[in-house]
Amino acid sequence: MTPLFREKVRQYMPVLMRDFGLTGEDAAAVFGNIGHECNGFATMQEMKPLVPGSKGGYGWCQWTGPRRREFEAYCARNKLNPASDKANYGFLFVELSGAEGKRALPALRAAKGLDAKVEAFERTFLRAGVKHYPSRKKWAASALDVITGEAVPAPAKPSKTETVGGAIVVGTGSTVALQEDGSGLLVGLGVTIIVLGLIGFVVWRKRDVIIGKLRALKEKL
């Protein structure tokens, strides 16, 4: 286990456990797979893509093909460096909160024992062309060693909602970098505030006329 892997596991594994209600073994299986995919967080770009001429995988999970394009689009929308922890954990959160998570998380939780959890997460989430299970399980065991005995904070109460592909995702206080289309929401809110302000200003300027008309209407009644 490298110092870099230990640092990332210590920082982000408790966050993953808190955000998705995972056990230590569950989260270690996830980070064991990640450790294998990106060489303990040392290699973001796949060195030898399986598909000749392709861009290959990128990031913590070595996202490839359409998933890599979705990751890059997510980073562009949120102005994030694709190599940053914020971008990678943010997109991992997005995927686990959506369709990918609906398939992978139940399988991960249902598997018995660390080795079985490593295989379950690989089959349902990463779906690698070459499995390399011994390597994944070695990284997972190292991740579990790091986190064993360390206190994991209780799940935080939801503090914000974000849109992900048109759906609403509830984020906790521990969630980082999930800003999917957040700028659009802020713009819409700003426009609403401006419109309401203009209406209020017009009413205030015309208050005497409005009051007069109301009095005349009351006298007629």
CYANA upper distance limits for C-alpha pairs under 8 A (distance plus 0.5 A):
  1 MET  CA      5 PHE  CA      7.06
  1 MET  CA      6 ARG  CA      7.49
  1 MET  CA     40 GLY  CA      8.29
  1 MET  CA    139 TRP  CA      7.82
  1 MET  CA    142 SER  CA      6.91
  2 THR  CA      6 ARG  CA      6.85
  2 THR  CA     40 GLY  CA      7.48
  3 PRO  CA      7 GLU  CA      6.63
  4 LEU  CA      8 LYS  CA      6.81
  4 LEU  CA     40 GLY  CA      7.42
  4 LEU  CA     41 PHE  CA      7.42
  4 LEU  CA     42 ALA  CA      8.06
  5 PHE  CA      9 VAL  CA      6.58
  5 PHE  CA     35 GLY  CA      7.71
  5 PHE  CA     40 GLY  CA      5.43
  5 PHE  CA     41 PHE  CA      6.72
  6 ARG  CA     10 ARG  CA      6.55
  6 ARG  CA    143 ALA  CA      7.72
  6 ARG  CA    146 VAL  CA      7.12
  7 GLU  CA     11 GLN  CA      6.72
  8 LYS  CA     12 TYR  CA      6.37
  8 LYS  CA     13 MET  CA      8.20
  8 LYS  CA     41 PHE  CA      8.34
  9 VAL  CA     13 MET  CA      5.57
  9 VAL  CA     14 PRO  CA      8.50
  9 VAL  CA     31 PHE  CA      7.68
  9 VAL  CA    143 ALA  CA      6.79
  9 VAL  CA    146 VAL  CA      7.70
  9 VAL  CA    147 ILE  CA      8.10
 10 ARG  CA     14 PRO  CA      7.61
 10 ARG  CA    146 VAL  CA      7.19
 10 ARG  CA    147 ILE  CA      7.03
 11 GLN  CA     15 VAL  CA      7.85
 12 TYR  CA     16 LEU  CA      6.72
 13 MET  CA     17 MET  CA      6.72
 13 MET  CA     27 ALA  CA      6.73
 13 MET  CA     28 ALA  CA      7.95
 13 MET  CA     31 PHE  CA      7.89
 13 MET  CA    147 ILE  CA      8.18
 14 PRO  CA     18 ARG  CA      6.61
 14 PRO  CA    147 ILE  CA      8.43
 14 PRO  CA    152 VAL  CA      6.18
 14 PRO  CA    153 PRO  CA      7.96
 15 VAL  CA     19 ASP  CA      6.51
 15 VAL  CA    174 SER  CA      6.62
 15 VAL  CA    175 THR  CA      7.82
 16 LEU  CA     20 PHE  CA      6.62
 16 LEU  CA     21 GLY  CA      8.34
 16 LEU  CA     22 LEU  CA      7.76
 16 LEU  CA     27 ALA  CA      7.27
 17 MET  CA     21 GLY  CA      5.75
 17 MET  CA     22 LEU  CA      4.94
 17 MET  CA     23 THR  CA      6.84
 17 MET  CA     24 GLY  CA      7.68
 17 MET  CA     27 ALA  CA      6.65
 17 MET  CA    152 VAL  CA      8.29
 18 ARG  CA     22 LEU  CA      7.40
 18 ARG  CA    152 VAL  CA      8.02
 18 ARG  CA    153 PRO  CA      7.38
 18 ARG  CA    154 ALA  CA      7.08
 18 ARG  CA    155 PRO  CA      5.40
 18 ARG  CA    156 ALA  CA      7.76
 18 ARG  CA    174 SER  CA      8.05
 19 ASP  CA    155 PRO  CA      7.26
 19 ASP  CA    156 ALA  CA      8.37
 19 ASP  CA    171 GLY  CA      8.31
 19 ASP  CA    172 THR  CA      7.03
 19 ASP  CA    174 SER  CA      7.41
 19 ASP  CA    175 THR  CA      7.36
 21 GLY  CA    155 PRO  CA      7.67
 22 LEU  CA     26 ASP  CA      6.13
 22 LEU  CA     27 ALA  CA      6.61
 22 LEU  CA    109 ARG  CA      8.23
 23 THR  CA     27 ALA  CA      6.78
 24 GLY  CA     28 ALA  CA      6.48
 24 GLY  CA    144 LEU  CA      7.19
 24 GLY  CA    147 ILE  CA      7.76
 24 GLY  CA    148 THR  CA      8.02
 25 GLU  CA     29 ALA  CA      6.60
 25 GLU  CA    113 GLY  CA      7.92
 25 GLU  CA    114 LEU  CA      6.13
 25 GLU  CA    117 LYS  CA      8.10
 25 GLU  CA    144 LEU  CA      7.14
 26 ASP  CA     30 VAL  CA      7.10
 26 ASP  CA    108 LEU  CA      6.92
 26 ASP  CA    109 ARG  CA      7.03
 26 ASP  CA    114 LEU  CA      7.88
 26 ASP  CA    117 LYS  CA      7.04
 27 ALA  CA     31 PHE  CA      6.74
 28 ALA  CA     32 GLY  CA      6.27
 28 ALA  CA    114 LEU  CA      8.18
 28 ALA  CA    140 ALA  CA      5.56
 28 ALA  CA    141 ALA  CA      7.61
 28 ALA  CA    143 ALA  CA      5.78
 28 ALA  CA    144 LEU  CA      5.71
 29 ALA  CA     33 ASN  CA      6.82
 29 ALA  CA    114 LEU  CA      6.83
 29 ALA  CA    115 ASP  CA      8.11
 29 ALA  CA    117 LYS  CA      6.21
 29 ALA  CA    118 VAL  CA      5.01
 29 ALA  CA    121 PHE  CA      7.65
 29 ALA  CA    137 LYS  CA      8.06
 29 ALA  CA    140 ALA  CA      5.70
 30 VAL  CA     34 ILE  CA      6.80
 30 VAL  CA    118 VAL  CA      7.34
 30 VAL  CA    121 PHE  CA      7.17
 30 VAL  CA    140 ALA  CA      8.01
 31 PHE  CA     35 GLY  CA      6.29
 31 PHE  CA    139 TRP  CA      7.91
 31 PHE  CA    140 ALA  CA      6.68
 31 PHE  CA    143 ALA  CA      7.13
 32 GLY  CA     36 HIS  CA      6.86
 32 GLY  CA    118 VAL  CA      7.53
 32 GLY  CA    136 ARG  CA      5.71
 32 GLY  CA    137 LYS  CA      6.71
 32 GLY  CA    138 LYS  CA      7.64
 32 GLY  CA    139 TRP  CA      4.85
 32 GLY  CA    140 ALA  CA      4.00
 32 GLY  CA    141 ALA  CA      7.73
 32 GLY  CA    142 SER  CA      8.22
 32 GLY  CA    143 ALA  CA      7.01
 33 ASN  CA     37 GLU  CA      6.70
 33 ASN  CA     61 CYS  CA      8.37
 33 ASN  CA    118 VAL  CA      7.21
 33 ASN  CA    121 PHE  CA      8.28
 33 ASN  CA    122 GLU  CA      7.31
 33 ASN  CA    136 ARG  CA      5.59
 33 ASN  CA    137 LYS  CA      8.18
 33 ASN  CA    139 TRP  CA      7.71
 33 ASN  CA    140 ALA  CA      7.47
 34 ILE  CA     38 CYS  CA      6.69
 34 ILE  CA     40 GLY  CA      7.87
 34 ILE  CA     41 PHE  CA      8.34
 34 ILE  CA     60 TRP  CA      6.26
 34 ILE  CA     61 CYS  CA      6.01
 35 GLY  CA     39 ASN  CA      5.95
 35 GLY  CA     40 GLY  CA      4.71
 35 GLY  CA     41 PHE  CA      6.86
 35 GLY  CA     60 TRP  CA      8.29
 35 GLY  CA    136 ARG  CA      7.65
 35 GLY  CA    139 TRP  CA      6.32
 35 GLY  CA    140 ALA  CA      8.25
 36 HIS  CA     40 GLY  CA      6.94
 36 HIS  CA    135 SER  CA      6.80
 36 HIS  CA    136 ARG  CA      5.80
 36 HIS  CA    139 TRP  CA      7.09
 37 GLU  CA     60 TRP  CA      7.26
 37 GLU  CA     61 CYS  CA      6.32
 37 GLU  CA     62 GLN  CA      6.56
 38 CYS  CA     42 ALA  CA      6.72
 38 CYS  CA     43 THR  CA      5.46
 38 CYS  CA     44 MET  CA      6.29
 38 CYS  CA     45 GLN  CA      8.43
 38 CYS  CA     46 GLU  CA      8.38
 38 CYS  CA     59 GLY  CA      7.44
 38 CYS  CA     60 TRP  CA      6.01
 38 CYS  CA     61 CYS  CA      7.30
 38 CYS  CA     62 GLN  CA      7.19
 39 ASN  CA     43 THR  CA      6.22
 41 PHE  CA     60 TRP  CA      7.03
 43 THR  CA     59 GLY  CA      8.38
 44 MET  CA     58 TYR  CA      5.78
 44 MET  CA     59 GLY  CA      5.09
 44 MET  CA     60 TRP  CA      6.98
 44 MET  CA     62 GLN  CA      7.62
 44 MET  CA     83 ALA  CA      7.17
 45 GLN  CA     56 GLY  CA      7.86
 45 GLN  CA     57 GLY  CA      6.60
 45 GLN  CA     58 TYR  CA      5.13
 45 GLN  CA     59 GLY  CA      7.10
 45 GLN  CA     62 GLN  CA      7.80
 46 GLU  CA     56 GLY  CA      6.11
 46 GLU  CA     57 GLY  CA      5.51
 46 GLU  CA     58 TYR  CA      6.53
 46 GLU  CA     62 GLN  CA      7.33
 47 MET  CA     56 GLY  CA      8.40
 48 LYS  CA     56 GLY  CA      7.96
 49 PRO  CA     53 GLY  CA      8.36
 49 PRO  CA     54 SER  CA      7.17
 49 PRO  CA     55 LYS  CA      7.58
 49 PRO  CA     56 GLY  CA      5.08
 49 PRO  CA     57 GLY  CA      7.57
 50 LEU  CA     56 GLY  CA      7.71
 51 VAL  CA     56 GLY  CA      7.68
 55 LYS  CA     64 THR  CA      8.35
 56 GLY  CA     62 GLN  CA      8.33
 56 GLY  CA     64 THR  CA      6.32
 56 GLY  CA     65 GLY  CA      8.03
 57 GLY  CA     61 CYS  CA      8.38
 57 GLY  CA     62 GLN  CA      4.62
 57 GLY  CA     63 TRP  CA      5.39
 57 GLY  CA     64 THR  CA      4.92
 57 GLY  CA     65 GLY  CA      8.19
 57 GLY  CA     68 ARG  CA      7.41
 58 TYR  CA     62 GLN  CA      4.65
 58 TYR  CA     63 TRP  CA      5.75
 58 TYR  CA     64 THR  CA      7.24
 58 TYR  CA     68 ARG  CA      7.23
 59 GLY  CA     63 TRP  CA      6.90
 59 GLY  CA     82 PRO  CA      7.69
 59 GLY  CA     83 ALA  CA      7.04
 59 GLY  CA     88 ASN  CA      6.98
 60 TRP  CA     88 ASN  CA      6.72
 61 CYS  CA    126 LEU  CA      7.72
 62 GLN  CA     68 ARG  CA      8.34
 63 TRP  CA     67 ARG  CA      5.98
 63 TRP  CA     68 ARG  CA      5.13
 63 TRP  CA     71 PHE  CA      8.01
 64 THR  CA     68 ARG  CA      5.10
 64 THR  CA     69 ARG  CA      8.19
 65 GLY  CA     69 ARG  CA      6.98
 66 PRO  CA     70 GLU  CA      6.66
 67 ARG  CA     71 PHE  CA      6.62
 68 ARG  CA     72 GLU  CA      6.65
 69 ARG  CA     73 ALA  CA      6.59
 70 GLU  CA     74 TYR  CA      6.56
 71 PHE  CA     75 CYS  CA      6.78
 71 PHE  CA     82 PRO  CA      8.47
 71 PHE  CA     91 PHE  CA      6.99
 72 GLU  CA     76 ALA  CA      6.68
 72 GLU  CA     82 PRO  CA      7.37
 73 ALA  CA     77 ARG  CA      6.61
 74 TYR  CA     78 ASN  CA      6.74
 74 TYR  CA     91 PHE  CA      7.76
 74 TYR  CA    180 GLU  CA      7.63
 75 CYS  CA     79 LYS  CA      6.15
 75 CYS  CA     80 LEU  CA      5.22
 75 CYS  CA     81 ASN  CA      7.07
 75 CYS  CA     82 PRO  CA      6.52
 75 CYS  CA     87 ALA  CA      6.81
 76 ALA  CA     80 LEU  CA      6.92
 77 ARG  CA    180 GLU  CA      7.87
 77 ARG  CA    181 ASP  CA      7.60
 78 ASN  CA    179 GLN  CA      6.79
 78 ASN  CA    180 GLU  CA      7.45
 78 ASN  CA    181 ASP  CA      8.23
 80 LEU  CA     84 SER  CA      7.84
 80 LEU  CA     86 LYS  CA      8.01
 80 LEU  CA     87 ALA  CA      6.31
 81 ASN  CA     87 ALA  CA      7.01
 82 PRO  CA     87 ALA  CA      6.21
 82 PRO  CA     88 ASN  CA      7.46
 83 ALA  CA     87 ALA  CA      7.59
 83 ALA  CA     88 ASN  CA      7.75
 84 SER  CA     88 ASN  CA      6.88
 85 ASP  CA     89 TYR  CA      6.39
 86 LYS  CA     90 GLY  CA      6.27
 86 LYS  CA    176 VAL  CA      6.73
 86 LYS  CA    177 ALA  CA      5.85
 87 ALA  CA     91 PHE  CA      6.62
 87 ALA  CA    177 ALA  CA      6.76
 88 ASN  CA     92 LEU  CA      6.61
 89 TYR  CA     93 PHE  CA      6.53
 89 TYR  CA    176 VAL  CA      7.61
 89 TYR  CA    177 ALA  CA      7.89
 90 GLY  CA     94 VAL  CA      6.81
 90 GLY  CA    175 THR  CA      8.08
 90 GLY  CA    176 VAL  CA      6.38
 90 GLY  CA    177 ALA  CA      5.23
 90 GLY  CA    178 LEU  CA      5.67
 91 PHE  CA     95 GLU  CA      6.71
 91 PHE  CA    178 LEU  CA      7.93
 92 LEU  CA     96 LEU  CA      6.60
 93 PHE  CA     97 SER  CA      6.47
 93 PHE  CA    175 THR  CA      8.37
 93 PHE  CA    178 LEU  CA      8.02
 94 VAL  CA     98 GLY  CA      6.90
 94 VAL  CA    164 VAL  CA      7.51
 94 VAL  CA    178 LEU  CA      7.72
 95 GLU  CA     99 ALA  CA      7.43
 95 GLU  CA    100 GLU  CA      6.00
 95 GLU  CA    101 GLY  CA      6.56
 96 LEU  CA    100 GLU  CA      6.18
 96 LEU  CA    101 GLY  CA      4.21
 96 LEU  CA    102 LYS  CA      7.70
 96 LEU  CA    104 ALA  CA      8.28
 96 LEU  CA    105 LEU  CA      8.05
 97 SER  CA    101 GLY  CA      6.08
 97 SER  CA    102 LYS  CA      8.00
 97 SER  CA    169 VAL  CA      7.49
 98 GLY  CA    102 LYS  CA      6.89
 99 ALA  CA    103 ARG  CA      7.04
100 GLU  CA    104 ALA  CA      6.60
100 GLU  CA    124 THR  CA      8.39
100 GLU  CA    125 PHE  CA      6.84
101 GLY  CA    105 LEU  CA      5.84
101 GLY  CA    125 PHE  CA      8.13
102 LYS  CA    106 PRO  CA      7.36
103 ARG  CA    107 ALA  CA      7.43
103 ARG  CA    124 THR  CA      6.81
103 ARG  CA    125 PHE  CA      8.03
104 ALA  CA    108 LEU  CA      6.57
104 ALA  CA    120 ALA  CA      8.07
104 ALA  CA    121 PHE  CA      6.44
104 ALA  CA    124 THR  CA      5.42
104 ALA  CA    125 PHE  CA      5.95
105 LEU  CA    109 ARG  CA      6.61
105 LEU  CA    121 PHE  CA      8.15
106 PRO  CA    110 ALA  CA      6.54
107 ALA  CA    111 ALA  CA      6.73
107 ALA  CA    117 LYS  CA      8.41
107 ALA  CA    120 ALA  CA      6.46
107 ALA  CA    121 PHE  CA      7.59
107 ALA  CA    124 THR  CA      7.92
108 LEU  CA    117 LYS  CA      5.78
108 LEU  CA    118 VAL  CA      8.33
108 LEU  CA    120 ALA  CA      6.07
108 LEU  CA    121 PHE  CA      6.11
109 ARG  CA    117 LYS  CA      7.93
111 ALA  CA    116 ALA  CA      6.08
111 ALA  CA    117 LYS  CA      5.66
111 ALA  CA    120 ALA  CA      7.27
112 LYS  CA    116 ALA  CA      6.42
112 LYS  CA    117 LYS  CA      7.14
113 GLY  CA    117 LYS  CA      6.76
114 LEU  CA    118 VAL  CA      6.70
114 LEU  CA    137 LYS  CA      8.27
114 LEU  CA    140 ALA  CA      8.09
114 LEU  CA    141 ALA  CA      8.23
115 ASP  CA    119 GLU  CA      6.99
115 ASP  CA    137 LYS  CA      6.48
116 ALA  CA    120 ALA  CA      6.59
117 LYS  CA    121 PHE  CA      6.62
118 VAL  CA    122 GLU  CA      6.78
118 VAL  CA    133 TYR  CA      8.36
118 VAL  CA    136 ARG  CA      7.44
118 VAL  CA    137 LYS  CA      6.87
118 VAL  CA    140 ALA  CA      7.80
119 GLU  CA    123 ARG  CA      6.59
119 GLU  CA    133 TYR  CA      7.56
120 ALA  CA    124 THR  CA      6.69
121 PHE  CA    125 PHE  CA      6.02
121 PHE  CA    126 LEU  CA      7.48
122 GLU  CA    126 LEU  CA      5.32
122 GLU  CA    127 ARG  CA      6.03
122 GLU  CA    128 ALA  CA      7.44
122 GLU  CA    131 LYS  CA      8.36
123 ARG  CA    127 ARG  CA      5.38
123 ARG  CA    128 ALA  CA      8.04
132 HIS  CA    136 ARG  CA      7.05
133 TYR  CA    137 LYS  CA      6.51
134 PRO  CA    138 LYS  CA      6.69
135 SER  CA    139 TRP  CA      6.88
136 ARG  CA    140 ALA  CA      6.68
137 LYS  CA    141 ALA  CA      6.62
138 LYS  CA    142 SER  CA      6.86
139 TRP  CA    143 ALA  CA      6.71
140 ALA  CA    144 LEU  CA      6.71
141 ALA  CA    145 ASP  CA      6.72
142 SER  CA    146 VAL  CA      6.90
143 ALA  CA    147 ILE  CA      7.00
144 LEU  CA    148 THR  CA      6.36
155 PRO  CA    172 THR  CA      8.42
156 ALA  CA    172 THR  CA      6.15
156 ALA  CA    173 GLY  CA      6.38
156 ALA  CA    174 SER  CA      7.59
157 LYS  CA    172 THR  CA      6.47
157 LYS  CA    173 GLY  CA      7.54
158 PRO  CA    170 VAL  CA      6.69
158 PRO  CA    171 GLY  CA      6.20
158 PRO  CA    172 THR  CA      4.97
158 PRO  CA    173 GLY  CA      7.18
159 SER  CA    170 VAL  CA      8.15
159 SER  CA    171 GLY  CA      6.85
159 SER  CA    172 THR  CA      5.96
159 SER  CA    173 GLY  CA      6.33
160 LYS  CA    170 VAL  CA      6.55
160 LYS  CA    171 GLY  CA      6.01
160 LYS  CA    172 THR  CA      7.42
161 THR  CA    168 ILE  CA      6.90
161 THR  CA    169 VAL  CA      6.07
161 THR  CA    170 VAL  CA      4.98
161 THR  CA    171 GLY  CA      6.30
162 GLU  CA    168 ILE  CA      6.17
162 GLU  CA    169 VAL  CA      5.75
162 GLU  CA    170 VAL  CA      6.94
162 GLU  CA    171 GLY  CA      7.67
162 GLU  CA    178 LEU  CA      7.73
162 GLU  CA    179 GLN  CA      7.03
162 GLU  CA    180 GLU  CA      6.75
162 GLU  CA    181 ASP  CA      8.12
162 GLU  CA    182 GLY  CA      7.23
163 THR  CA    167 ALA  CA      5.84
163 THR  CA    168 ILE  CA      5.10
163 THR  CA    169 VAL  CA      6.48
163 THR  CA    180 GLU  CA      6.24
163 THR  CA    181 ASP  CA      6.90
163 THR  CA    182 GLY  CA      7.89
164 VAL  CA    168 ILE  CA      6.68
164 VAL  CA    169 VAL  CA      7.01
164 VAL  CA    180 GLU  CA      6.22
164 VAL  CA    181 ASP  CA      8.08
171 GLY  CA    175 THR  CA      6.48
171 GLY  CA    178 LEU  CA      8.32
179 GLN  CA    183 SER  CA      8.32
181 ASP  CA    185 LEU  CA      7.38
182 GLY  CA    186 LEU  CA      6.92
183 SER  CA    187 VAL  CA      6.76
184 GLY  CA    188 GLY  CA      6.72
185 LEU  CA    189 LEU  CA      6.71
186 LEU  CA    190 GLY  CA      6.61
187 VAL  CA    191 VAL  CA      6.75
188 GLY  CA    192 THR  CA      6.80
189 LEU  CA    193 ILE  CA      6.80
190 GLY  CA    194 ILE  CA      6.79
191 VAL  CA    195 VAL  CA      6.73
192 THR  CA    196 LEU  CA      6.72
193 ILE  CA    197 GLY  CA      6.59
194 ILE  CA    198 LEU  CA      6.75
195 VAL  CA    199 ILE  CA      6.80
196 LEU  CA    200 GLY  CA      6.69
197 GLY  CA    201 PHE  CA      6.68
198 LEU  CA    202 VAL  CA      6.71
199 ILE  CA    203 VAL  CA      6.73
200 GLY  CA    204 TRP  CA      6.67
201 PHE  CA    205 ARG  CA      6.74
202 VAL  CA    206 LYS  CA      6.68
203 VAL  CA    207 ARG  CA      6.22
206 LYS  CA    210 ILE  CA      6.66
207 ARG  CA    211 ILE  CA      6.48
208 ASP  CA    212 GLY  CA      6.61
209 VAL  CA    213 LYS  CA      6.74
210 ILE  CA    214 LEU  CA      6.70
211 ILE  CA    215 ARG  CA      6.73
212 GLY  CA    216 ALA  CA      6.74
213 LYS  CA    217 LEU  CA      6.62
214 LEU  CA    218 LYS  CA      6.65
215 ARG  CA    219 GLU  CA      6.79
216 ALA  CA    220 LYS  CA      6.90
217 LEU  CA    221 LEU  CA      6.90
